Amino acid sequence: MQPQKDSSTPPRRERRGPAYFFFYFLFTPDTWRILTGTIAAFILTPRLLPVDRTGMGRYVLFIMIVVVGWAITGVPARWFTQRLQNLFKSS
């Protein structure tokens, strides 16, 4: 005797549109951490390394500042995204 197959249809996968990805990136702390590090790098790199230096040194310094900014802003980014989520939940 064979088991009967369930006649119900299999569950459909949700379609994820542009709004889903927008809010996903908006509510992810890593987005804000990377954004903060990148802004800090744009501001600090020209001040820390003069223009007359080699391009490779400037790129390395830029990436270094982005990484340090990402590492430092972990707690503030989590706090900010929690407040942002609470703001959208209460609406």
N, CA, C and O atoms as CSV, one atom per row, in Angstrom:
chain,resi,resn,atom,element,x,y,z
A,1,MET,N,N,0.834,-1.168,0.000
A,1,MET,CA,C,0.000,0.000,0.000
A,1,MET,C,C,0.892,1.249,0.000
A,1,MET,O,O,1.799,1.368,0.823
A,2,GLN,N,N,0.633,2.159,-0.909
A,2,GLN,CA,C,1.426,3.375,-1.008
A,2,GLN,C,C,0.705,4.516,-0.291
A,2,GLN,O,O,-0.524,4.592,-0.291
A,3,PRO,N,N,1.499,5.402,0.319
A,3,PRO,CA,C,0.852,6.551,0.985
A,3,PRO,C,C,0.242,7.483,-0.050
A,3,PRO,O,O,0.773,7.664,-1.145
A,4,GLN,N,N,-0.867,8.059,0.322
A,4,GLN,CA,C,-1.537,8.991,-0.582
A,4,GLN,C,C,-0.797,10.320,-0.593
A,4,GLN,O,O,-0.333,10.808,0.439
A,5,LYS,N,N,-0.701,10.886,-1.779
A,5,LYS,CA,C,-0.060,12.195,-1.902
A,5,LYS,C,C,-1.056,13.269,-1.494
A,5,LYS,O,O,-2.257,13.170,-1.744
A,6,ASP,N,N,-0.523,14.275,-0.870
A,6,ASP,CA,C,-1.360,15.401,-0.465
A,6,ASP,C,C,-1.771,16.180,-1.705
A,6,ASP,O,O,-0.925,16.556,-2.515
A,7,SER,N,N,-3.047,16.417,-1.850
A,7,SER,CA,C,-3.535,17.086,-3.052
A,7,SER,C,C,-3.385,18.612,-2.977
A,7,SER,O,O,-3.635,19.314,-3.957
A,8,SER,N,N,-2.981,19.111,-1.822
A,8,SER,CA,C,-2.830,20.569,-1.724
A,8,SER,C,C,-1.599,21.013,-2.507
A,8,SER,O,O,-0.658,20.245,-2.705
A,9,THR,N,N,-1.629,22.228,-2.933
A,9,THR,CA,C,-0.514,22.752,-3.714
A,9,THR,C,C,0.655,23.089,-2.794
A,9,THR,O,O,0.454,23.449,-1.634
A,10,PRO,N,N,1.850,22.974,-3.305
A,10,PRO,CA,C,3.002,23.325,-2.462
A,10,PRO,C,C,3.003,24.819,-2.146
A,10,PRO,O,O,2.466,25.617,-2.914
A,11,PRO,N,N,3.603,25.194,-1.024
A,11,PRO,CA,C,3.597,26.619,-0.654
A,11,PRO,C,C,4.367,27.445,-1.683
A,11,PRO,O,O,5.423,27.041,-2.169
A,12,ARG,N,N,3.817,28.592,-1.994
A,12,ARG,CA,C,4.471,29.486,-2.955
A,12,ARG,C,C,5.549,30.293,-2.265
A,12,ARG,O,O,5.430,30.682,-1.103
A,13,ARG,N,N,6.587,30.525,-3.010
A,13,ARG,CA,C,7.617,31.420,-2.498
A,13,ARG,C,C,7.137,32.855,-2.640
A,13,ARG,O,O,6.472,33.217,-3.611
A,14,GLU,N,N,7.490,33.660,-1.652
A,14,GLU,CA,C,7.114,35.061,-1.726
A,14,GLU,C,C,7.927,35.755,-2.803
A,14,GLU,O,O,9.122,35.505,-2.962
A,15,ARG,N,N,7.269,36.614,-3.527
A,15,ARG,CA,C,7.995,37.440,-4.489
A,15,ARG,C,C,8.513,38.657,-3.751
A,15,ARG,O,O,7.781,39.348,-3.043
A,16,ARG,N,N,9.777,38.889,-3.939
A,16,ARG,CA,C,10.392,40.013,-3.249
A,16,ARG,C,C,10.726,41.086,-4.269
A,16,ARG,O,O,11.557,40.903,-5.159
A,17,GLY,N,N,10.059,42.193,-4.110
A,17,GLY,CA,C,10.246,43.287,-5.049
A,17,GLY,C,C,11.249,44.306,-4.539
A,17,GLY,O,O,11.932,44.070,-3.542
A,18,PRO,N,N,11.338,45.430,-5.217
A,18,PRO,CA,C,12.285,46.473,-4.825
A,18,PRO,C,C,12.031,47.036,-3.425
A,18,PRO,O,O,12.976,47.404,-2.727
A,19,ALA,N,N,10.775,47.105,-3.015
A,19,ALA,CA,C,10.469,47.637,-1.687
A,19,ALA,C,C,11.042,46.740,-0.596
A,19,ALA,O,O,11.531,47.237,0.419
A,20,TYR,N,N,10.986,45.430,-0.794
A,20,TYR,CA,C,11.540,44.505,0.189
A,20,TYR,C,C,13.028,44.765,0.374
A,20,TYR,O,O,13.506,44.858,1.505
A,21,PHE,N,N,13.766,44.883,-0.732
A,21,PHE,CA,C,15.207,45.093,-0.636
A,21,PHE,C,C,15.542,46.467,-0.068
A,21,PHE,O,O,16.525,46.616,0.658
A,22,PHE,N,N,14.731,47.470,-0.394
A,22,PHE,CA,C,14.958,48.809,0.165
A,22,PHE,C,C,14.850,48.776,1.687
A,22,PHE,O,O,15.732,49.274,2.386
A,23,PHE,N,N,13.771,48.192,2.195
A,23,PHE,CA,C,13.585,48.155,3.643
A,23,PHE,C,C,14.552,47.193,4.316
A,23,PHE,O,O,14.929,47.411,5.467
A,24,TYR,N,N,14.960,46.141,3.631
A,24,TYR,CA,C,15.959,45.240,4.194
A,24,TYR,C,C,17.266,45.986,4.435
A,24,TYR,O,O,17.855,45.890,5.512
A,25,PHE,N,N,17.713,46.727,3.431
A,25,PHE,CA,C,18.956,47.481,3.598
A,25,PHE,C,C,18.793,48.654,4.554
A,25,PHE,O,O,19.755,49.046,5.214
A,26,LEU,N,N,17.598,49.218,4.642
A,26,LEU,CA,C,17.345,50.317,5.562
A,26,LEU,C,C,17.425,49.848,7.012
A,26,LEU,O,O,17.916,50.582,7.871
A,27,PHE,N,N,16.948,48.633,7.295
A,27,PHE,CA,C,16.893,48.130,8.662
A,27,PHE,C,C,18.095,47.275,9.054
A,27,PHE,O,O,18.109,46.717,10.151
A,28,THR,N,N,19.095,47.157,8.198
A,28,THR,CA,C,20.286,46.378,8.525
A,28,THR,C,C,21.348,47.292,9.126
A,28,THR,O,O,21.699,48.302,8.515
A,29,PRO,N,N,21.868,46.963,10.311
A,29,PRO,CA,C,22.900,47.816,10.908
A,29,PRO,C,C,24.164,47.931,10.059
A,29,PRO,O,O,24.835,48.962,10.083
A,30,ASP,N,N,24.489,46.887,9.314
A,30,ASP,CA,C,25.710,46.941,8.507
A,30,ASP,C,C,25.641,48.015,7.430
A,30,ASP,O,O,26.673,48.577,7.063
A,31,THR,N,N,24.465,48.312,6.921
A,31,THR,CA,C,24.330,49.387,5.936
A,31,THR,C,C,24.781,50.710,6.533
A,31,THR,O,O,25.516,51.467,5.899
A,32,TRP,N,N,24.342,50.983,7.746
A,32,TRP,CA,C,24.686,52.246,8.388
A,32,TRP,C,C,26.145,52.262,8.808
A,32,TRP,O,O,26.778,53.317,8.800
A,33,ARG,N,N,26.686,51.110,9.175
A,33,ARG,CA,C,28.095,51.039,9.550
A,33,ARG,C,C,28.984,51.324,8.344
A,33,ARG,O,O,29.947,52.084,8.448
A,34,ILE,N,N,28.669,50.722,7.210
A,34,ILE,CA,C,29.460,50.943,6.000
A,34,ILE,C,C,29.311,52.388,5.521
A,34,ILE,O,O,30.285,53.015,5.106
A,35,LEU,N,N,28.095,52.906,5.581
A,35,LEU,CA,C,27.858,54.283,5.159
A,35,LEU,C,C,28.643,55.267,6.033
A,35,LEU,O,O,29.247,56.207,5.517
A,36,THR,N,N,28.636,55.056,7.340
A,36,THR,CA,C,29.374,55.928,8.244
A,36,THR,C,C,30.874,55.847,7.989
A,36,THR,O,O,31.555,56.873,7.962
A,37,GLY,N,N,31.388,54.647,7.804
A,37,GLY,CA,C,32.814,54.489,7.519
A,37,GLY,C,C,33.215,55.130,6.202
A,37,GLY,O,O,34.285,55.731,6.104
A,38,THR,N,N,32.366,55.009,5.188
A,38,THR,CA,C,32.672,55.601,3.884
A,38,THR,C,C,32.653,57.124,3.946
A,38,THR,O,O,33.522,57.777,3.369
A,39,ILE,N,N,31.681,57.688,4.632
A,39,ILE,CA,C,31.624,59.141,4.775
A,39,ILE,C,C,32.840,59.642,5.544
A,39,ILE,O,O,33.444,60.650,5.178
A,40,ALA,N,N,33.196,58.928,6.617
A,40,ALA,CA,C,34.387,59.320,7.381
A,40,ALA,C,C,35.642,59.240,6.515
A,40,ALA,O,O,36.525,60.091,6.627
A,41,ALA,N,N,35.728,58.238,5.664
A,41,ALA,CA,C,36.901,58.099,4.798
A,41,ALA,C,C,36.967,59.231,3.777
A,41,ALA,O,O,38.049,59.751,3.505
A,42,PHE,N,N,35.828,59.619,3.209
A,42,PHE,CA,C,35.827,60.731,2.260
A,42,PHE,C,C,36.268,62.035,2.924
A,42,PHE,O,O,36.928,62.865,2.299
A,43,ILE,N,N,35.903,62.206,4.181
A,43,ILE,CA,C,36.252,63.435,4.890
A,43,ILE,C,C,37.701,63.399,5.384
A,43,ILE,O,O,38.423,64.387,5.254
A,44,LEU,N,N,38.126,62.267,5.948
A,44,LEU,CA,C,39.432,62.216,6.610
A,44,LEU,C,C,40.612,61.914,5.697
A,44,LEU,O,O,41.723,62.359,5.984
A,45,THR,N,N,40.418,61.185,4.625
A,45,THR,CA,C,41.555,60.802,3.783
A,45,THR,C,C,42.314,62.004,3.227
A,45,THR,O,O,43.543,62.008,3.303
A,46,PRO,N,N,41.662,63.016,2.677
A,46,PRO,CA,C,42.444,64.157,2.179
A,46,PRO,C,C,43.157,64.931,3.292
A,46,PRO,O,O,44.194,65.549,3.054
A,47,ARG,N,N,42.607,64.895,4.485
A,47,ARG,CA,C,43.235,65.618,5.595
A,47,ARG,C,C,44.420,64.859,6.171
A,47,ARG,O,O,45.385,65.471,6.631
A,48,LEU,N,N,44.358,63.525,6.149
A,48,LEU,CA,C,45.435,62.731,6.733
A,48,LEU,C,C,46.587,62.491,5.771
A,48,LEU,O,O,47.732,62.348,6.201
A,49,LEU,N,N,46.305,62.444,4.486
A,49,LEU,CA,C,47.346,62.164,3.501
A,49,LEU,C,C,47.293,63.236,2.421
A,49,LEU,O,O,46.286,63.365,1.724
A,50,PRO,N,N,48.368,64.004,2.278
A,50,PRO,CA,C,48.357,65.079,1.280
A,50,PRO,C,C,48.181,64.534,-0.137
A,50,PRO,O,O,48.398,63.349,-0.393
A,51,VAL,N,N,47.787,65.412,-1.044
A,51,VAL,CA,C,47.508,65.035,-2.420
A,51,VAL,C,C,48.769,64.596,-3.151
A,51,VAL,O,O,48.685,63.812,-4.096
A,52,ASP,N,N,49.925,65.078,-2.741
A,52,ASP,CA,C,51.157,64.760,-3.462
A,52,ASP,C,C,51.642,63.331,-3.237
A,52,ASP,O,O,52.655,62.941,-3.817
A,53,ARG,N,N,50.974,62.558,-2.437
A,53,ARG,CA,C,51.358,61.159,-2.205
A,53,ARG,C,C,50.867,60.270,-3.331
A,53,ARG,O,O,50.083,60.696,-4.179
A,54,THR,N,N,51.335,59.034,-3.331
A,54,THR,CA,C,50.942,58.101,-4.389
A,54,THR,C,C,49.479,57.715,-4.258
A,54,THR,O,O,48.900,57.788,-3.174
A,55,GLY,N,N,48.894,57.311,-5.355
A,55,GLY,CA,C,47.496,56.913,-5.362
A,55,GLY,C,C,47.241,55.662,-4.546
A,55,GLY,O,O,46.202,55.549,-3.897
A,56,MET,N,N,48.178,54.713,-4.569
A,56,MET,CA,C,47.989,53.461,-3.826
A,56,MET,C,C,47.904,53.717,-2.328
A,56,MET,O,O,47.092,53.100,-1.638
A,57,GLY,N,N,48.724,54.610,-1.825
A,57,GLY,CA,C,48.674,54.941,-0.402
A,57,GLY,C,C,47.343,55.548,-0.007
A,57,GLY,O,O,46.823,55.275,1.075
A,58,ARG,N,N,46.797,56.367,-0.882
A,58,ARG,CA,C,45.500,56.979,-0.603
A,58,ARG,C,C,44.393,55.930,-0.587
A,58,ARG,O,O,43.490,55.993,0.247
A,59,TYR,N,N,44.458,54.965,-1.506
A,59,TYR,CA,C,43.454,53.894,-1.529
A,59,TYR,C,C,43.527,53.038,-0.270
A,59,TYR,O,O,42.504,52.683,0.315
A,60,VAL,N,N,44.744,52.713,0.137
A,60,VAL,CA,C,44.916,51.896,1.345
A,60,VAL,C,C,44.402,52.640,2.561
A,60,VAL,O,O,43.727,52.049,3.404
A,61,LEU,N,N,44.709,53.928,2.672
A,61,LEU,CA,C,44.229,54.716,3.794
A,61,LEU,C,C,42.702,54.825,3.772
A,61,LEU,O,O,42.058,54.749,4.819
A,62,PHE,N,N,42.129,55.001,2.590
A,62,PHE,CA,C,40.676,55.093,2.457
A,62,PHE,C,C,40.010,53.813,2.958
A,62,PHE,O,O,39.076,53.867,3.758
A,63,ILE,N,N,40.490,52.669,2.489
A,63,ILE,CA,C,39.920,51.382,2.914
A,63,ILE,C,C,40.119,51.178,4.412
A,63,ILE,O,O,39.230,50.664,5.090
A,64,MET,N,N,41.266,51.572,4.928
A,64,MET,CA,C,41.539,51.424,6.353
A,64,MET,C,C,40.550,52.251,7.184
A,64,MET,O,O,40.051,51.777,8.204
A,65,ILE,N,N,40.270,53.469,6.755
A,65,ILE,CA,C,39.330,54.312,7.491
A,65,ILE,C,C,37.913,53.752,7.407
A,65,ILE,O,O,37.169,53.814,8.386
A,66,VAL,N,N,37.530,53.208,6.258
A,66,VAL,CA,C,36.205,52.584,6.136
A,66,VAL,C,C,36.083,51.417,7.111
A,66,VAL,O,O,35.060,51.272,7.781
A,67,VAL,N,N,37.109,50.595,7.194
A,67,VAL,CA,C,37.065,49.427,8.091
A,67,VAL,C,C,37.041,49.851,9.550
A,67,VAL,O,O,36.289,49.286,10.344
A,68,VAL,N,N,37.845,50.827,9.913
A,68,VAL,CA,C,37.845,51.311,11.297
A,68,VAL,C,C,36.498,51.961,11.621
A,68,VAL,O,O,35.965,51.758,12.712
A,69,GLY,N,N,35.952,52.727,10.705
A,69,GLY,CA,C,34.635,53.322,10.923
A,69,GLY,C,C,33.559,52.267,11.073
A,69,GLY,O,O,32.654,52.414,11.895
A,70,TRP,N,N,33.648,51.189,10.276
A,70,TRP,CA,C,32.687,50.089,10.387
A,70,TRP,C,C,32.798,49.428,11.759
A,70,TRP,O,O,31.783,49.105,12.378
A,71,ALA,N,N,34.022,49.228,12.234
A,71,ALA,CA,C,34.223,48.549,13.512
A,71,ALA,C,C,33.753,49.398,14.696
A,71,ALA,O,O,33.214,48.868,15.668
A,72,ILE,N,N,33.951,50.684,14.616
A,72,ILE,CA,C,33.611,51.567,15.731
A,72,ILE,C,C,32.103,51.780,15.861
A,72,ILE,O,O,31.603,51.945,16.974
A,73,THR,N,N,31.385,51.778,14.767
A,73,THR,CA,C,29.971,52.177,14.798
A,73,THR,C,C,29.002,51.016,14.961
A,73,THR,O,O,27.840,51.135,14.571
A,74,GLY,N,N,29.441,49.904,15.522
A,74,GLY,CA,C,28.551,48.754,15.700
A,74,GLY,C,C,27.389,49.039,16.625
A,74,GLY,O,O,26.236,48.828,16.249
A,75,VAL,N,N,27.666,49.512,17.826
A,75,VAL,CA,C,26.607,49.763,18.811
A,75,VAL,C,C,25.693,50.912,18.379
A,75,VAL,O,O,24.473,50.771,18.469
A,76,PRO,N,N,26.240,52.055,17.908
A,76,PRO,CA,C,25.318,53.105,17.462
A,76,PRO,C,C,24.439,52.691,16.276
A,76,PRO,O,O,23.287,53.116,16.188
A,77,ALA,N,N,24.961,51.878,15.379
A,77,ALA,CA,C,24.157,51.439,14.228
A,77,ALA,C,C,23.028,50.519,14.676
A,77,ALA,O,O,21.913,50.619,14.162
A,78,ARG,N,N,23.297,49.626,15.622
A,78,ARG,CA,C,22.232,48.760,16.136
A,78,ARG,C,C,21.163,49.581,16.854
A,78,ARG,O,O,19.968,49.327,16.703
A,79,TRP,N,N,21.601,50.563,17.634
A,79,TRP,CA,C,20.655,51.432,18.328
A,79,TRP,C,C,19.790,52.183,17.326
A,79,TRP,O,O,18.573,52.263,17.498
A,80,PHE,N,N,20.406,52.735,16.280
A,80,PHE,CA,C,19.678,53.500,15.266
A,80,PHE,C,C,18.678,52.632,14.519
A,80,PHE,O,O,17.545,53.057,14.295
A,81,THR,N,N,19.073,51.423,14.128
A,81,THR,CA,C,18.150,50.568,13.379
A,81,THR,C,C,16.999,50.077,14.258
A,81,THR,O,O,15.883,49.901,13.769
A,82,GLN,N,N,17.257,49.856,15.544
A,82,GLN,CA,C,16.159,49.480,16.435
A,82,GLN,C,C,15.143,50.609,16.557
A,82,GLN,O,O,13.936,50.365,16.537
A,83,ARG,N,N,15.621,51.833,16.683
A,83,ARG,CA,C,14.710,52.985,16.750
A,83,ARG,C,C,13.942,53.142,15.436
A,83,ARG,O,O,12.751,53.455,15.439
A,84,LEU,N,N,14.624,52.924,14.327
A,84,LEU,CA,C,13.980,53.032,13.019
A,84,LEU,C,C,12.909,51.957,12.848
A,84,LEU,O,O,11.834,52.233,12.314
A,85,GLN,N,N,13.194,50.729,13.298
A,85,GLN,CA,C,12.200,49.656,13.218
A,85,GLN,C,C,11.000,49.959,14.103
A,85,GLN,O,O,9.859,49.724,13.706
A,86,ASN,N,N,11.252,50.479,15.302
A,86,ASN,CA,C,10.146,50.830,16.189
A,86,ASN,C,C,9.297,51.948,15.595
A,86,ASN,O,O,8.080,51.965,15.776
A,87,LEU,N,N,9.920,52.864,14.899
A,87,LEU,CA,C,9.178,53.950,14.269
A,87,LEU,C,C,8.240,53.402,13.188
A,87,LEU,O,O,7.102,53.854,13.066
A,88,PHE,N,N,8.714,52.434,12.410
A,88,PHE,CA,C,7.867,51.877,11.345
A,88,PHE,C,C,6.832,50.900,11.901
A,88,PHE,O,O,5.762,50.745,11.313
A,89,LYS,N,N,7.128,50.239,13.020
A,89,LYS,CA,C,6.149,49.322,13.613
A,89,LYS,C,C,4.981,50.079,14.202
A,89,LYS,O,O,3.838,49.630,14.116
A,90,SER,N,N,5.261,51.233,14.804
A,90,SER,CA,C,4.184,51.989,15.452
A,90,SER,C,C,3.312,52.716,14.434
A,90,SER,O,O,2.207,53.143,14.771
A,91,SER,N,N,3.775,52.864,13.218
A,91,SER,CA,C,2.986,53.578,12.186
A,91,SER,C,C,1.851,52.731,11.671
A,91,SER,O,O,1.094,53.173,10.807
